[in-house]
Amino acid sequence: MMNVMDEVLKNREYLVEKRRYFHKHPELSWQEFETAKTIRQELTCMGISYDTVGTSTVATIQGPENKPVIGLRCDIDALPIRESRDSSFRSEKEGVMHACGHDSHIAMLLTAAKILSEHRDELLCTVKLIFQAAEEAASKERAGAMEVLSSGLLDDVDTVCGMHIFPMIPVGKISVDPGARYTSMGFMKIKVIGKAGHGAMPQFSVDPIYVGCKVVDALQSIVSRETNPMDTVVVSVCSFHSGSAANIIDSSATLLGTVRTFNPEIRKTLPEMMERIVKNTCAAYRADYEFEMYADLPATITDERCAAIGREAVVDFLGEEAVYHYPGTPGGEDFSYILERIPGIYAFIGCRNEEKDCIYPLHHDQFDLDEDAMVNGVGFYLEYLLHAQKETW
């Protein structure tokens, strides 16, 4: 059987080269046409067959044994962020950047695919490699993970492994904790409808900015007064737009925000709580409102059994000292839809290194990662598969 560390180190140049290529050529959600084309070209060169679902790709490596079927998943889209960090592989697309590390995710899964294709006769399973589009733009109306699930290509998968490069954890460490890793993720759009008027004569208008400020303030009572202090709940208004001049009271204000929680029951009741507060606050100040919730994704939950397998994988590849315990965090992931249907794991791969200035959070315009972390990510993909293929599913 292959020596995982030797195989990954042997392919380190390929791994770094691919990550830097994808970093230079980022594409936004649902627009990953060249990214998908490059992934498919690489798979063809490896002799790996694949199916397409829009810009997502599901490749299959068939070993001597058909079962179990083990999925390895990465996301492939970039963000609408202007990169401010200078490097030899800086984004060539102005205003678009791989600020969430998906460039490294693609490179890690392609490298794992390359190694597995060279050792397919040694496998005791079937491998499905899931290069998933549009994680960053997931909504309940359309999500990359849901489109792959709806294709039926994952119907036979017994367990699935996903991961994220993580700048809050030092390079060389991996978190494989069971339970909720990311909160549920919802977004809200609130329109406060007032009455336009002159800024010098506010008595003849209904000021949507003033009312909107009261709405923002009142929404915070959900966290402080309506939910258990032991539960993680976040309600954040992150965008507030109204007006076009210094002396005109506009007729409306638009507020955008996000809500997060680990608790599925709170997730169900949050929309009602918020709309009640918005409705009654607006009524108190003679305004009307429109309220919309969208992108209501569930929490990302690692299966207990799969977490145990993941721990064995980390220990075998990097040693006991590499196992890092990290609590769930208020992010969001449409991989959660896949984990609702298929037992699996979502690992955090440490990539923080102060000496290399790899210290910035995800979605930051100076985000970068210690590329040594990618070696660990590839190793984790392979070790999880090698351990999981011995299990009865």
Buried (B, 14 or more C-beta within 10 A) or exposed (E): EBEBBEBBBEBBEBBBEBBBBBBBBBBBBBBBEEBBEBBBEBBEEBEBEBBBBBBBBBBBBBBEEEEBBBBBBBBBBBBEBEBEBEEEBEBEBEEBBBBBBBBBBBBBBBBBBBBBBBBBEEBBBBBBBBBBBBBBBBBBEBBBBBBBBEBEBBEBBBBBBBBBBBBBBBBBBBBBBBBBBBBBBBBBBBBBBBBBBEEEEEEEBBBBBBBBBBBBEBBEEBBEEBBEEEEBBBBBBEEBEBBEEEEEBBBBBBBBBBBBBBBEEBBEBBBEBBBBBBBEBBEEBEBBBEBEBEBBBBBBBBBEBBBBBBBBBBBBBBEEEBBBEBEBBBBBBBBBBBBBEBBBBBBBBBBBBEEBEBBBEBBBEBBBBBBBBBBBBBBBBBBBBBBBBEBEB
